[in-house]
Amino acid sequence: MPFPPDNPPHVFSILTGREVSTWSEEWKHECEVRYRANMSLAQRNEALDGVKDGMRGVRQIRGDAAVAQLRAEIDRYAALKARP
């Protein structure tokens, strides 16, 4: 795994409400949440819950609690994005 640069770029995180490093776990999480928030509901449900064409969903890999947390974060992200 590559090491972060000495001075990694920072970006504003909607979920944390502050600047974070693009190499941080916070940013990694936000990128996943943003990606899933931009999926259609059917695609999101399939990715989180189900198996299609032999592909496991997040539930089979990370478990029920992780899926519940992701769903809550997706809803929170959408609400924060909708704010004026």
C-alpha positions as CSV (number, residue, x, y, z in Angstrom):
1,M,0.0,0.0,0.0
2,P,1.5,3.4,-0.9
3,F,2.2,5.9,1.7
4,P,0.4,9.2,1.8
5,P,2.4,12.2,0.5
6,D,4.0,14.5,3.0
7,N,1.3,17.1,2.4
8,P,-1.8,15.3,1.1
9,P,-4.6,17.4,-0.4
10,H,-7.6,18.3,1.7
11,V,-11.2,18.7,0.7
12,F,-14.4,19.7,2.4
13,S,-16.3,16.7,3.7
14,I,-20.1,17.1,3.9
15,L,-20.4,14.3,6.4
16,T,-17.8,15.6,8.9
17,G,-18.5,19.3,8.2
18,R,-14.8,20.1,7.9
19,E,-11.7,19.7,5.7
20,V,-10.2,16.2,5.6
21,S,-7.3,14.6,3.9
22,T,-8.0,12.8,0.7
23,W,-6.0,9.9,2.2
24,S,-8.1,9.7,5.3
25,E,-10.7,7.0,6.3
26,E,-13.2,9.8,6.7
27,W,-12.8,10.7,3.0
28,K,-12.8,7.0,1.9
29,H,-16.1,6.6,3.8
30,E,-17.6,9.7,2.3
31,C,-16.7,8.6,-1.2
32,E,-18.5,5.3,-0.7
33,V,-21.5,7.0,0.8
34,R,-21.6,9.5,-2.1
35,Y,-21.3,6.7,-4.7
36,R,-24.1,4.7,-3.2
37,A,-26.3,7.8,-2.7
38,N,-26.0,8.5,-6.5
39,M,-27.3,5.0,-7.4
40,S,-30.9,4.4,-8.1
41,L,-32.8,2.9,-5.2
42,A,-33.0,-0.5,-7.0
43,Q,-29.2,-0.5,-7.7
44,R,-28.5,0.5,-4.1
45,N,-30.7,-2.2,-2.6
46,E,-29.1,-4.8,-4.9
47,A,-25.5,-3.6,-3.9
48,L,-26.3,-3.6,-0.2
49,D,-28.7,-6.5,0.2
50,G,-28.6,-8.9,-2.6
51,V,-26.7,-11.3,-4.8
52,K,-27.0,-10.9,-8.5
53,D,-25.1,-12.8,-11.1
54,G,-23.0,-14.4,-8.4
55,M,-21.9,-11.1,-6.8
56,R,-22.3,-10.8,-3.1
57,G,-23.8,-7.6,-1.6
58,V,-22.4,-5.6,1.3
59,R,-24.6,-7.5,3.7
60,Q,-22.9,-10.8,2.9
61,I,-19.4,-9.2,3.2
62,R,-19.7,-6.8,6.1
63,G,-22.9,-7.9,7.9
64,D,-26.3,-6.4,8.8
65,A,-25.0,-3.7,11.1
66,A,-22.7,-2.3,8.4
67,V,-25.6,-2.1,5.9
68,A,-27.8,-0.4,8.5
69,Q,-25.1,2.2,9.2
70,L,-24.5,2.7,5.5
71,R,-28.2,3.3,4.8
72,A,-28.3,5.8,7.7
73,E,-25.2,7.6,6.4
74,I,-26.7,7.7,2.8
75,D,-29.9,9.3,4.1
76,R,-27.9,11.8,6.2
77,Y,-25.7,12.6,3.2
78,A,-28.7,13.2,1.0
79,A,-30.3,15.5,3.7
80,L,-27.1,17.5,4.0
81,K,-26.7,17.8,0.3
82,A,-30.4,19.1,0.0
83,R,-29.7,22.0,2.5
84,P,-29.5,25.4,0.9
